[in-house]
Amino acid sequence: MNILGIYGAFGWNSREDWLHDSGATLFINGNHVCSIAEERLSKIKYDGDYPEKSINYCLSLGSISKDDVNFIVVPSMANMSFYSMHKEGKIEGFLKEQFPNAEIKFISHHTSHAYSSIFSCDYNEGSFVTLDGAGSIILDSNGRTRFVEDSSIGYFNKKKNIFRLFLTPGGLNNFGSYYQSWSHFIYCKKTGKEISFHDSKYRETFPGKIMGLSAYGSREKIKDCAKEYVISYEGMPSVNFNSFPGDEFGFFLSQYKHLSANDQAALLQKTFEESGLEYFSALKKKGYLEDNLCLAGGVFLNVLLNTVLKENNIAKNIHIPPFTNDSGLHFGAACYGLYCNHEQINLPENIALLGKEYSNNEILNALGNYNKKIEFKKYDNFEELCKETSKYLNDNKIIGWFQGRSEMGPRALGSRSILMSTNNQGNKDILNERVKHREQWRPFAGVILEQHHKKYFNEKFQTPYMLYSHTVKPNKVKELAAITHKDGTCRIQIVNEKLNSKLTTLLESYHKISKIPALLNTSFNDNGEPICETPEDAIKTFLNIDIDYLVIGDYFVSKT
């Protein structure tokens, strides 16, 4: 059976109606074929429009046509445009025209989030929690908004075919909207810019920027803040909080205007972590959490919160997919289609790498289009290519790295990356000024060989998808200076031969030369652009931004 998951706007402007991260996922007979975000193909950051390009990309890779699609699943959306069109049958009618032989199913936003986590892990049984800013809109009998999905809990058992979803009342424990709204306010205060909260170019970027800024705030100034304010959460479960992720965005501002933007960022992150820990502790105490816990939703892009939950043993095992935000909704929807049709789900070993892999012939054809601007050399031995690349990295050069299947989700995890050495603290500023043109307070992530991780970081648990923050050991800060943040932490990715064969080969080669088993790793894109997807994208980006060399497939590329 050919099953397609689709997420995106149907005939309305997504940028005006707050829909982002559209895309498509295709399974054929239970085997994963491709998952791709529309932004990677349209080149519009956070593109939320109907994913026509993504659909065609998946079908082409699967060598099937729209007539061959048997089952389509669409997650609901957090805007009234979706519901008015769905009620009138326009969305189903449109899909029937496009896919005449497909059965069409609609599911809740949070069900898709939950399935994206449940079916990308190995757990047969467990609980799940989804947290984001807004999901499905729950309407009353008159068609008016009753509440908006923003948190859900539930239980699953794959062997017994059980999936239980328990909504909690919307607007109460809204961790997502809380963090995003205050991130916008603090960012504008910090930069002096007047940016509309609904500006589609910026709105998804505020939380990540402010999470980085929080390390620069004074813990001394904020340690006694927010202890008097209590919110009661009714429903399932009812919990009292000493922090305030549901304060309707008034209390925070009125009480803490006097703080600097840095201190406000630190306070926001602190209350976010404390209230999140309280929330999960209450769930655990009331018996809602199993040993295996699946998390999904945009809230879990906050690596500091994830780390707090992990370190406090909220569950024995925690799984967060690398596409935990809305970029994973079409994947979760497709998994739901497999579940409905009692099909097994077969995924690659590395669940972050769900895009397309390009052959050396396809890469060579793309390189040939830029003969006057580039020079390139093919290496028949990949280890030799890595040795050559390592020499340049050790010489403090900036390398574009394009290998294997593209990443699914918002972060570069070693397939579409820009790499640089870690032992020069100035490399952070060099990359920010020359390439990324970002705010100077924002840190860069790193990648390290698995066998050396414990020598460099205090935490012992795995983080193969860059979803946790680990503390750099004091005696290793000098070696990891470019990726060690103000608070002594790093958003690190651990790699090994099993999950990241080519990147592991490069790191091993670089380690032999530099004696350092880690590299700075940031996404391969220009400022404001989506991450590169195709060889053509990579070459254009290489020529347009100020990086030194490109390693793409078996080719080492330089500018003429």
N, C-alpha and C positions, 0 to 999 in steps of 0.2 A: 504493500500500500504506500502511496505517495502522499505524505502529510506535510502541510505548509503552515507555519505560524507567521502571522502578519501583524505588525503594529504601525500605526501612522494615521494621519488625518485623511478623511475621505471627502475631498471636495471643498474643504475650507482651508484658510490660511493658518497653518500651525503656529506661525510666529506671532499672530495676533490673538490666538486662543490657547496659548500656553501648552503646547504639545511638543515634546522633544524626543530625540533618540529613537526615531522610527527605524524599521529594518525587517528582515525576513530570515526564517530558518527552514531548511528542508531536510526531511528524513525520507529515505526510501527503504521500505521493508525493515524498518527499525534501525537502519544504519544512518548515522549522521553524515550529511553531505556538505552542508555549508551553513554558517550563520554570518550575517553581514549587516552592518549599520549603514543606513542610507547616506549618512554624512561622508562616509569613506568614498562614495562614488559620485555624489552630487557636489562634494567639496564645500558644503554649507555646514558650518559647525553646529552641532546639536539639531540637525535637520529633523523635523517632525512630520514632513509631508508624506503623502501616500508613497510607499516604498517601491515604486515601479522598477527602479534600477536594481534594487536589492533582489526583488523577485526574479527578474530576468537573469541576474547574476547566478542565483541559486539554481534555477532551472537549467541554464546552460551548463553549469558544472555537473549537474545530475543527468544531462543528456535527455531531458524530457521537455514536453511542451505544456502549456496551460491546460490543454485538453486531457493531459495525463494525470493531473492532480485529482486525488480522490477525496481529500478531507482538508478543510481549512479551519483554523481556530484564530479568533480575533479577541484580544483582551479589551475590556471596556476602558474608557478614558475619562479623565477628570475635567470634562467640560460639557456644557449643555448641547453643543453642536452635534456631538456624537449621539446623544440620547434622542434629540429631535429627529435626526436622520434615521436612526435605528427604529424608532417607533413608527415612522412612515414607511419602513421597509426599503429605504433607498440604498442602504449599505449592502444588504443582502442581495438586492436587485443588481447592483453594480458588480458584485463579486460573481453572481451567477452568469452575467454576460462575459466576464473575463475567464471564468473557470466553469464551463457548462456542465462538467461531469462531477463536480465536487459537492460533497455535503458540507454545510457551513455551520459552525458552532461559535457562539459568543460566551465568554467566561469573564468573571470579575478580574479586575486589575490585580488584586491581592492574591487571587488564586494563581495567576500567572507568575507573580513574584515567588510564591511558595513553591510551585512546581520547578521553577528555574534552579532553586537550591536543592530541593528534594531529589531531583533526577540527575543532578550533576555530582552527586556524592555516592558513596558505597553503602551508606546506612540502609538497612532493610526496614528499620522501625525507628521512630523518634518523634520529636515535637518540632514545631516551627514557629517562628515569630517574624512578622513582616512589619516594617516601619518605614514610612515615607512621608512626603508632604501632603499628597492627595492622590486618591485612587478612584474607585467607582463612586458615583453619586447615588445615594440611596434616596429614592423619591417616595412621597406619600401617594395616597389614592387620587389626589388632585394634580399630580405631576409636579408638585413643589419639592424643593430640596429638603429632605429630612435631616440627613447628615452625610458627610463625605468620608469615605474609607481612608484611614491613615494608619491604622494599626490592626493587626489580626494575630491570633494565636491558633494553634491547632495541633492535631495528631495525625500521623500517617503510619501505615503498615503495608509495605509493598506486596509481601507474600499473601496477605489476607485481603488485598485490594481495598484497603480502608483509607479514606481521606476525610478528615473532619476539620472544618474551618469555622472558627468562632470569631466573629467581628466584635471589636470593642467600639463603644460609641465614638463617632467622629468628633474632632474638635477638642477633645479633652486631653489625651496624652499625645499631642501632636509634636513629636520631636522634630520632624522634618521641617515643618513650617516655622517652628520656633527658631531653629538654627539658621535657616535660609534668610528669614526676614531680618534678624539681627545682624547677620553677616553683611547684608546689603547696607544697613545703616552704618555699621562700623567701617566698612570699606570706604564709603563716601566721606565719612569723617576723617579717616586716615589720609586719603588722597586729595581731599578738597574738591572732588569731582561731583557733579550733579548728574546722577544716572537714574533713570526710571527703574523701579523695581521690576517692571514688566519688559524691560529691554531684552529682546531675545538674544542679542549678541553677548550679554553679560550674565544673565540671571542664573545660569547653572554654574557659574564660576566663583561666585562669592564665597560659598562655604569652604572650598579648598583653600582659597587665598587667606581667609581669616583663621582657619585651623593652623596654617603656618605662622601667622602673626601672633597667635596666642602664646608662643614660646617667649616672646619679647616683653610680656606683661610682668608686673611685679606680684609674685605670689604673696608677699607680705601685705600689700595693699588690699588684696581681695579675699584674704583667708577668712575674714569674719562676715563677708557679705552673704546675703541671701539665706540666712538661717532662720529668719522669723516668718518667712512666707510659706504657707502651706496650701496645697491644692488637693481637693478630694476628687478622686477618679471613681465614678460610679460605673456599674456594669460588670463586665467579666474581664479581669477581676477588679474588685474595688481596692484601691491602694491610696495611701497618703504619701505625699512627697514633700520633702523639705527644700527641693529645688523647684524650678518653675518652667518646664517646657510647654506649658499651656496657659501662659499668663495673658493671652490675647494681645501680646506685644505692647503693653502699656507700662507694666510695672518696672520692667528692666530699664527702660529709658528714663522714667520719672525719678527713679532712685539713684541712678548711677551716671547722670550727666557730667558730674565733676571729674570722672575718671578719664584718663587719656585713652585714645583708640587702642593702644597696645594693652592697657589694663582691662578695657572693656572686652577685648578679644579673649584675654586670659580668663576673665570671669564667665564669659559665654561658654567657653570650652569646659571650664570647671563645673558649672551647673549642669551642662549637658552630660558630662561623664557621671556626676553624682546622681542625677535623676535617672539616668539610664541604668546605673548599677542598682539603685533602689527598686526600679521597675522590675528588672529581671530577678532580683533577690526575692521580691514578693511573689512573682510567678513560681519561682522554685519552691518557696515555702508553702504555697497553696497547692503544689503538686502538679502544676501545668507543664513542667519541664522534665523530659526524659533524659537519659544519659547522652543520647545523640540529639543535638540541637542544630536545626537548619535555620539560617538567618538570610533575609533578603529585603531589598528596598534601599532607596538612596541613602538612608541614614547610615548604612554600614560601609559607605565610602569613607567615613570618619575613622581613620586607623587608630586614633588615640582612644576613642570609645571602645573599639574592638579589642584593643590591648587590655583595657581595664576589665572587660568582661572575661577575657581569657585568663588573666592573672588572678582573678577572684573566683575561678573555678565554678562559673555559673552552670556549666555542664561538663561532663567528662570529655565529650567530643563536640567541637563546634565546627560547622562547615559554612563558609560564606563563598559564593561563587564570584569569580573575577568580574562578572557582569551583573553585579548585585543591584545596580540602579535600573532605570527604565530601558537601558540598552539590552537587558536580558529578557524583556517581556515576550518578545516573539519566540525566543527559545523556550521559555516556560509554556507558552501557548502550544507550541508544537509537541512538547512533552505531554501535555494534557491530551492532545489528539492521539498519541501513542497509547496512553493509559486507557482512554475510552475504547480503543480498538484492540486492547489486550495484546499489544506488541511489545517485544523486548526493546530496550534502548541500548544501542551500542555507540559509545563515544570514543574519541581519541584518548590516549593516556593523559595528555595534557589538555585539560578542559578549557584553558585560556586560548588555545590555538585552534579556532574553529573556522577560520577563513580559508582562502584559496592559497595554494602553493604554486609558484610559477616555475616553469622549466628553464634551463639554461638557454634554450633556443628562444623562448619568449623574451628573456632578459637581453640576449644578444640582439634581437630585432629592435628592441627599444633603445639600446645603446647606439645602434647604427644610425638612429635618427639625429644624433647629436655629435657626429664625427668631428665637426669643426670646433666644438667647445670642450670636448673631453678626450682623454687618452685612457685606454684600458688594457689590462693584461689578464689573460685567463690562466688559472692555476688548476692543473689536473689533480693535484694533491691538496686536499682541504687543509691538512695540517700545515703545509708550507704556506698557504694563504694566511692562516692564523699567525704563523711566526712573523711574516712580513707585517701584518697588521699590528701585532704586539710591539714591534720596534717603534712604529709611529706613535702608538699610544704611550709608550714609555718616554717618548720624546715630547709628550704633552700636546699631541695633535688631537683634533676633534674628528671623530670617525662616524659617518652614517653607516648603519648596519641593517641590511635588508636580507632576511633569511627565512625560508620555510613558510608555513601557514601564518596568515596574519592573525593578530590578537582580536578576540571578541571582548568588548568592554572598553572602558575609558583610558586604560593604562597600557603603556608599552612594556612588554614583558620579554624582550629579547628577540623579537622578530622584526619589528619596525622601530629601531632605537637609534639614538645618538649616544655614543660612548666616549668617555674621557677618563683620564687617570684620576685617582682619588687623593693622592698624597700631596697635592698642591692646593692649599686652601683658596688661592686666588682663582682656581678653575670655576668655582661657583659664579664669581663675578664676571669672569671671561664669557661663560656661556650665557649669562643673563644679558650682558651688554652686546655681545657679538651676534648671538643666535636667537635667543628666546625673547629678549626685550620685555622681561617680566619685572614685577616688583622685586626690589632687592632683598626683601625679607623672606622670600619664598625659598625653601630648601630644595635640593635635588635628591632623588632616590638613588639607591645603589643595588648592585647585584654581586653576590658572593658565592663561591664554591661551597657546597654543603659540608664537606669534610673540614672546612676551616671556620665555619660559622661560630662555634662555641669558643674559639680562641679570641674572637673579636667582639662578641656581644654577650650581655648578661643573660638574656632570655634563652631558653633551650628549645622552645617549641618551633615548629616549622612555619614558614611563611612563603610558599612557592609562588603566590599570586600578589605579593606586595600589599597585603591587607592588614598588616600589623606594623607597629612601630617598636623597634628594639633599641636598647640602650648600649651605646658603644663603650667598651671598657676603657678606662682612663689611659691605660698604657698603649692603646691602639688608636687614639684620637688623631695622632699625627699622621698615621698611615691612611686614615679615612677622613682627613680634614675637609675635603670638598663635599662630603655627603653627611657630615655630622652637623646636626642642627644646633641652634642656640641652646636648647635644653639638653643637649648631649645624646639625642636619639637620632635614629635614621629609619626611614621607610625602606626596608631592605627586602630584596627578593633572593631566596635561596635556590640555587640551581644544581642540577645533577645530570648525569648522562641519560637517565631514563626520561626525564621531562624536557630537557633542553640540550640535546646532543651537541649542536653546533656552537652554541654559546658556551657550553662547558669546555669544548675543545679550545676555544679562544681564551677563556679564563685560565685554563691550565698552561697554555703557551705564555700568556702574559705573566703569570705567577713565576714561571721559570726565569723570566728576564728581570722582573721588577721586585720579586720576593713578596708581592702583594696579591692576594687571591680575589680581589674585588675591583669593580669598576663603577664609575658614575654612569647611571643609565637614565636617560630621559627620552621622551617621545620624539619620533622622527617627523617633525612638522614645523612649518613656519608659524610665527605668532598669529593666533586667531584662526588657523587652519586645522582641519581634522588630521589625524595621523595618516601617513602615506598608506595606500593600499596596493597599488600596482607598480611595476617597474618604471613605467612612464612617470607616475607621481614622484617616485623616489629620485629619479634623475632630474626632473624639473626642480624639486625642492633643493636638491644638492647644488644646483646651479644658482638658485635664487637666494640661498642663505649662506652665511659665512662659516662654512665648515670645510675642513681640509681635504678629506678623502671619503670615498664611498666604497663599501664592500658589499656587493650585491651578487648573490649566488656564488659562483666560482670566480667572479671578476673583481679585480682591484682597480678602482677608477680614480683618476685625478683630473683636475681642470687644466686646460691648455693655457 
